[in-house]
Amino acid sequence: MTQLEEEFQYYLCHQDELVEKHEGQYVVVKDSQILGFYDSEVEAIENTQRDHKLGTFLVQRCEPGSQNYTEVFHSRVVIV
């Protein structure tokens, strides 16, 4: 399991309580810890990348249900 998959699993395990307190905000998770909550995805990324390398933390909108999140994984595969 990759680091981002672990962060996503942390979000899923705590989704209900996060939504209850922070619905509509973006949560930043790294090393199974919450680094902060933000009103926009851009704000979350810009503030977090000051101290943490991109790709090492998860930014997820706090919304109820499974239809409101996606998992995106990137690879360096080039199809020619």
Wavefront OBJ file of the C-alpha trace (Angstrom):
o trace
v 0.000 0.000 0.000
v 1.388 3.410 -0.937
v 1.616 6.323 1.470
v -1.293 8.126 -0.210
v -3.432 4.978 -0.058
v -2.744 4.820 3.688
v -3.739 8.470 4.073
v -6.938 7.807 2.131
v -7.744 4.835 4.378
v -7.252 7.119 7.382
v -9.742 9.555 5.849
v -12.263 6.756 5.254
v -11.967 5.521 8.842
v -12.614 9.037 10.179
v -14.921 10.333 7.434
v -18.080 10.544 9.544
v -16.492 12.599 12.331
v -14.609 14.814 9.856
v -17.796 15.524 7.895
v -19.708 16.247 11.103
v -17.221 18.949 12.146
v -15.788 20.175 8.818
v -18.257 19.410 6.011
v -17.324 21.229 2.818
v -13.767 21.966 3.920
v -10.599 20.282 2.676
v -8.605 18.204 5.131
v -4.880 17.546 4.735
v -3.655 14.168 6.001
v -0.045 12.997 6.302
v 1.341 10.055 8.266
v -2.191 9.317 9.513
v -2.370 12.742 11.140
v -4.466 15.755 10.239
v -2.303 18.726 9.287
v -5.144 21.194 8.808
v -8.477 22.205 7.325
v -8.935 24.705 4.494
v -11.767 26.325 2.571
v -10.302 25.506 -0.846
v -8.184 22.781 -2.371
v -5.709 25.335 -3.714
v -5.288 26.897 -0.268
v -4.714 23.444 1.261
v -2.050 22.528 -1.285
v -0.272 25.894 -1.246
v -0.080 26.048 2.547
v 0.930 22.421 3.036
v 3.599 22.309 0.326
v 5.559 24.990 2.171
v 6.633 22.358 4.713
v 5.871 19.055 2.967
v 6.799 17.720 -0.468
v 3.962 17.358 -2.983
v 2.841 13.767 -3.244
v 3.477 13.052 0.441
v 0.131 14.262 1.744
v -3.535 13.801 0.907
v -5.980 16.645 0.316
v -9.585 15.472 0.581
v -12.878 17.375 0.643
v -14.940 16.432 3.698
v -18.231 15.206 2.254
v -20.581 12.388 3.262
v -20.938 9.181 1.257
v -18.724 7.338 -1.169
v -19.780 9.207 -4.309
v -17.974 12.360 -3.149
v -14.421 11.107 -3.251
v -12.130 9.668 -5.838
v -8.779 7.977 -5.720
v -6.292 9.243 -8.271
v -2.993 7.505 -8.798
v -0.411 8.743 -11.254
v 2.271 6.761 -13.023
v 4.986 7.632 -15.475
v 3.755 5.191 -18.087
v 3.743 6.512 -21.628
v 1.642 4.733 -24.223
v 2.970 5.209 -27.721
l 1 2 3 4 5 6 7 8 9 10 11 12 13 14 15 16 17 18 19 20 21 22 23 24 25 26 27 28 29 30 31 32 33 34 35 36 37 38 39 40 41 42 43 44 45 46 47 48 49 50 51 52 53 54 55 56 57 58 59 60 61 62 63 64 65 66 67 68 69 70 71 72 73 74 75 76 77 78 79 80
